[in-house]
Amino acid sequence: MARPHIEPFCDRDEHFKPMRLLGFGTGMHYKMLSMDTDTGACSMTAQFDGGYKRSPGFSWSEYEFIVIEGELKVGDRTCRKGHYFYVPAGYALPEISSDQGCLVLYMYNTGEPSHEEATEHHPSAQTQLYHDVDSYMDIPWAAGNVAKPSVASGCMIKLLNYNPNSFAMTFLYCMTPNFYQDNISYHDCAEESYHLWGTSWMMQFGDVPTGGYFWRPAYINHGAFASEYGCIALGRVDSKLFNHFHYNPWTTPVENAERSEARLLARDPLLYHWAFSKDHNHPHSPKDFEMFMPRRGNEDGHDTEHKSDGHRHDHWHGHHHHDDHSPHSHDHHHDH
Amino acid sequence: MTFKNLYIDHERSSEAEEWVKEELAEQEERFAKIEAAMEDLAPTREKWYQEFFDRLRTNGFNMDGDDKMPIPESDLPVKPADRKDQVVWKYGVDSDDTPRNGKEG
C-alpha cells in the first residue's frame, strides 16, 4: 500500500548499515528513509567509503540521486555536492567511485535498488530522459510560486526534474532566515523532503533538522511553517502540486480530500460531473483517448512523411509502396 | 512516482526479496516510534495551535504568497469534542484508522 507516512524522521539518529544487495560492491552503507510496501521503491542516504568503486551498469528501476557531501566520480567526471542525476530504468551509468568518500541521497522510484553490471543500456531504456546537473552552481534560485496559491516569499526553488504527464516534480527548495508562513497546507499528491542543510519547523511535527526527512501521503495537514536560520532541502511530489491552504488543524485526510473534491466541483464543474457521473464511472481509471487512438505509426517501414505530389497520396493504412505509375492494388477500400 | 514511471520488468531475486522484507519490518518499527513521539508532542502542539490562532487574528492568514488576511476570533475553528489531535496518518486517506465522515475509525 505505497509508502507510509514517515514524518518527522532524522537519519542522523540512525546508524549506517552495509549494503548487501548484489552489484553494489563493498564500501556502500545506507540508512533507509522510506520504502513502498508494494514495490520496494525507496529513498535512502548512502555513504561510500574512500576508495569505493561500483562497476558500470543499470537499475531495473528509475532512480535519482544527489551528492550531499564529498566528491563522487561518475566515469571521468568529478561531481561535487549538489550534483543531481535522473537515471531512467535500464540506463547504464559508467563506473562510479569516490576517492575520499561521499554522502549521497538515493531515490529508487519504481522498484527496489538493483544494479546489473553492463556497459550498454538495456534495450527498453528511455535513454533520452537521462539528465544531470550541478544544482548548486548551474541553476539559479527562482520564486517558489510554481503553484497558485503559492508559498510565501522567502521559499525558493530550483526545478530538477519534471514529468509532463503527471506534473510530478523533483526540486531543491530553500527557506531564507526568518522565513514564516502562517497557514496549514495539504496537497492532492504525496510529498517527500530531505533536509540537506538547516532546520525548518512545522506546527504538527516540530523541528526538521539537517538530515531531517519526511514522506507524507496526500491530504495530510502540515504547517504553519518557519525557519529561524534558513534551510536547503530536496523535495519531491508524485503528481500535480496544489496548495490547499486553510487554518483548521483538526481536519482529517478524508475531510481534506472531500474539500479537494468540492473545490474541483467549484473550479471544473463540467469535468466533475462527467467524472463522477454513474454513467461514466470507470472501474480502473479514465481513458485518455490519446493513449489508445489509432495512429499511423511506422507500418513495415512505411514512411509517414507527407508525400502528395498530385499523383501520390498520403496514406496510413497497411499496403506497400510502389514506384510511380507502377500497377498496384489496395487490400481494402479507402477514399482519396 | 517521479517520476517518469519507468520500470523494466524483471524477476526479483530471493536475496532482494528478503532484503525488502527486512526493511519493511524495520519501517514498521520506525513508524511506531514516530507515531508515539508525535502523540507525546500533543501538549506542546496545543500551545503551538493557540499561538497560530493568535497570529491569524493579529498578523493574518497567508492566503496566497504574502497576501494575508486577519481572521476574526469568531471564525477560528473549534476542536471537535470526540476527536484526538492526530497528525500522523499511516496511509493518509487509505489508513484503517482514518475517521470517515466524522466517525472515528
Contacts between the chains, C-beta under 8 A, distances in Angstrom:
chain1	res1	chain2	res2	distance
A	1	B	91	5.3
A	1	B	94	6.2
A	2	B	91	6.6
A	2	B	94	7.8
A	4	B	27	6.8
A	4	B	31	5.3
A	4	B	90	5.0
A	4	B	91	6.1
A	5	B	31	7.5
A	5	B	88	5.5
A	5	B	89	5.6
A	5	B	90	5.7
A	5	B	91	7.2
A	5	B	92	6.8
A	6	B	27	7.6
A	6	B	30	6.7
A	6	B	31	6.6
A	6	B	34	6.5
A	7	B	34	6.9
A	7	B	88	6.9
A	8	B	34	7.1
A	9	B	30	6.8
A	9	B	34	6.4
A	20	B	15	8.0
A	20	B	19	7.0
A	21	B	15	6.9
A	21	B	16	6.1
A	21	B	19	5.8
A	22	B	13	7.2
A	22	B	15	6.4
A	32	B	23	5.4
A	32	B	26	6.8
A	32	B	27	7.0
A	34	B	27	7.1
A	35	B	20	7.2
A	35	B	23	5.2
A	35	B	24	6.1
A	35	B	27	5.6
A	37	B	24	5.8
A	37	B	27	7.9
A	39	B	7	8.0
A	40	B	12	7.4
A	40	B	16	7.3
A	40	B	20	4.3
A	40	B	23	8.0
A	41	B	1	6.5
A	42	B	23	7.1
A	60	B	7	6.7
A	60	B	8	5.0
A	60	B	9	7.9
A	60	B	10	4.8
A	61	B	6	7.7
A	61	B	7	5.9
A	62	B	2	7.6
A	62	B	3	7.3
A	62	B	4	5.9
A	62	B	5	7.9
A	62	B	6	4.1
A	62	B	7	7.1
A	64	B	2	6.8
A	86	B	2	7.9
A	88	B	4	6.6
A	88	B	6	5.2
A	89	B	6	4.2
A	89	B	7	5.5
A	89	B	8	4.7
A	90	B	6	7.8
A	90	B	8	5.0
A	107	B	2	7.9
A	109	B	1	4.4
A	109	B	2	5.6
A	109	B	3	5.1
A	109	B	4	7.9
A	109	B	5	7.8
A	109	B	6	7.7
A	110	B	1	6.8
A	110	B	3	7.9
A	110	B	5	6.6
A	110	B	6	6.2
A	110	B	7	3.8
A	111	B	7	5.6
A	111	B	12	7.9
A	112	B	12	6.9
A	112	B	16	5.5
A	112	B	19	7.1
A	112	B	20	5.3
A	114	B	10	7.7
A	114	B	16	6.9
A	122	B	8	5.9
A	124	B	8	5.0
A	125	B	8	7.6
A	126	B	4	7.2
A	126	B	6	6.2
A	129	B	4	5.8
A	129	B	6	7.6
A	145	B	65	6.3
A	148	B	64	6.7
A	149	B	63	6.4
A	149	B	64	3.6
A	149	B	65	7.1
A	150	B	64	6.1
A	150	B	65	4.7
A	151	B	65	7.1
A	152	B	62	5.5
A	152	B	65	5.9
A	152	B	66	5.4
A	153	B	65	6.4
A	153	B	66	5.4
A	161	B	2	5.8
A	161	B	3	7.8
A	163	B	2	5.9
A	163	B	3	5.6
A	163	B	4	5.7
A	163	B	5	7.6
A	165	B	5	7.9
A	166	B	3	6.9
A	166	B	5	7.4
A	168	B	1	6.7
A	168	B	2	4.6
A	168	B	3	4.4
A	169	B	2	7.4
A	170	B	2	5.5
A	170	B	3	7.7
A	181	B	62	5.1
A	182	B	52	6.7
A	182	B	55	5.2
A	182	B	56	6.3
A	182	B	59	6.5
A	182	B	60	7.1
A	182	B	61	6.0
A	182	B	62	5.2
A	182	B	68	7.5
A	183	B	61	5.8
A	183	B	62	4.5
A	183	B	63	7.5
A	190	B	1	7.9
A	190	B	92	7.9
A	203	B	45	7.0
A	203	B	48	4.9
A	203	B	49	7.0
A	203	B	52	5.9
A	204	B	38	7.6
A	204	B	45	6.7
A	204	B	87	3.9
A	205	B	38	6.9
A	205	B	41	7.8
A	205	B	87	6.6
A	206	B	41	6.2
A	206	B	44	7.6
A	217	B	89	6.9
A	217	B	91	6.0
A	217	B	92	3.2
A	217	B	93	7.6
A	217	B	94	7.6
A	218	B	92	5.4
A	218	B	93	7.0
A	219	B	92	5.4
A	219	B	93	5.4
A	220	B	87	7.8
A	220	B	89	5.4
A	220	B	92	5.7
A	221	B	87	6.9
A	224	B	52	5.4
A	224	B	55	7.8
A	236	B	1	7.8
A	236	B	2	6.1
A	236	B	3	7.6
A	238	B	1	4.7
A	238	B	2	6.8
A	238	B	3	5.9
A	245	B	61	7.9
A	245	B	62	6.9
A	245	B	63	6.7
A	245	B	64	7.8
A	247	B	52	7.6
A	247	B	53	7.9
A	247	B	56	5.8
A	247	B	61	5.5
A	247	B	71	6.3
A	247	B	76	7.5
A	247	B	77	7.0
A	248	B	77	4.1
A	249	B	49	5.3
A	249	B	52	7.4
A	249	B	77	7.6
A	249	B	85	7.7
A	250	B	77	6.7
A	250	B	79	5.1
A	250	B	80	6.3
A	250	B	83	6.0
A	250	B	85	6.9
A	252	B	86	7.6
A	252	B	89	7.6
A	252	B	98	6.0
A	252	B	99	5.1
A	253	B	89	5.2
A	253	B	92	4.7
A	253	B	93	4.6
A	253	B	95	7.2
A	253	B	98	5.6
A	254	B	93	5.5
A	254	B	98	5.6
A	254	B	99	6.7
A	254	B	100	5.0
A	254	B	101	7.2
A	255	B	102	8.0
A	257	B	93	5.1
